[in-house]
Amino acid sequence: MADDERQEIAPEELLEAIRKMKVSDLLLSTISTTSQLGYAKLETDSRDLEQARLAIDSIKALLPVLEGSVTKELLDELTQLVANLQLAYAKAAEEKPPTSP
């Protein structure tokens, strides 16, 4: 479908969709996106340890907020995600930065 063929969403429909959303779902999506970005910032060709640390700290800040809104199993998985990201950060921090040609 071409861009000009897409139907616009009416403001009322958008408002209704927002009303149906759960904040916990948005936070889970944010954690997922932030962790992906954090891992990307640890890759050799795009390494930015400051940004990776910010991703880790942000996720750690959101986890306590989700307690009681998500299952314990999911919270445990997210805690493990943070631990894995921290390990990847430590490994990246130990590596020498790539040399410029």
N, C-alpha and C positions, 0 to 999 in steps of 0.2 A: 504494500500500500504506500503510495507516495505521500510525502508530507502534506501536500495541499488537500489530499483526500481524507486525512484523519479528522475525526469529529472532535470538536472542542468539548471539554467537560464543562457542564454548566456549573456556575458557582455554588448552587444549591447542592449538587451532587458531590462536589469536592468537600463542602462543609459537612455533609452527612458522613462521608468516608472518614473525615478527621474525627468526628464524634464517636465513630465506632472503633477507632484505634485505641490500643492500650499503650500506656506509657512504657510498661515493661517490654512490650514488643519493640518499641522504638529503641529502648536502651540495649536490648539484645542485638538489634541490627547495628547499632553504633559500636558495640563491642566487637562484633564480627568485622566490620569495616576497619576499625582502628587496629585490630590485630593483624589484618592483612597488610595494612599500610606499615605497621611496625616491622613485620617481617621483610617487606620490600625495602625498608630503610636499612636493613642489615645485609642486603646483598652487596657483593663486592663492588659492582659497577655503580651502585647508587647509595653507598654507605653514608649514613648520617646518624651517628650515635645519639646526638642530642634529640633528634626527632623520634628515634626508636625508644629512648628513655621516656619521652613525653607520652608515647603510646602506652607503654607499660604502666606508668603512673596513673594515666587516665582510666585504664581498665581497672586497676586496683582500687581506684576511688569509687567506681561504679558498682563493684561487687557487693559491698555492704548495703547499698541502696536497694538491691534486688532481693535481699533476704526476705522471705515471706511472700514474695510475688512470683517466684519460680520454684521449681522443685529442688530439693536438696541435691539430687543427682545432677541436675543441670548446673547448679552452683558449683558442685565439685568439679565438673568438666571445665567450667570457666576458670576455676582456680588452677587447674592443671594447665590450661592454655597459657595463663600468665606465667606459671613456672617454666614452661617450655620456651616461652618468649624471652624470659630472663636468662635462661641457659644459652639460647642463641645469641643474646646480647653479649654475655660474658665471653663467648667464643669469638665473636666479631671484634670485641674490644681488645682481645689478646693478639689478634692477627695484625701483621704490619699492613699499613695502608698501601694500596697499589701505587707503583711508581709511575710517574708521567713519562711519556716517550720523549 
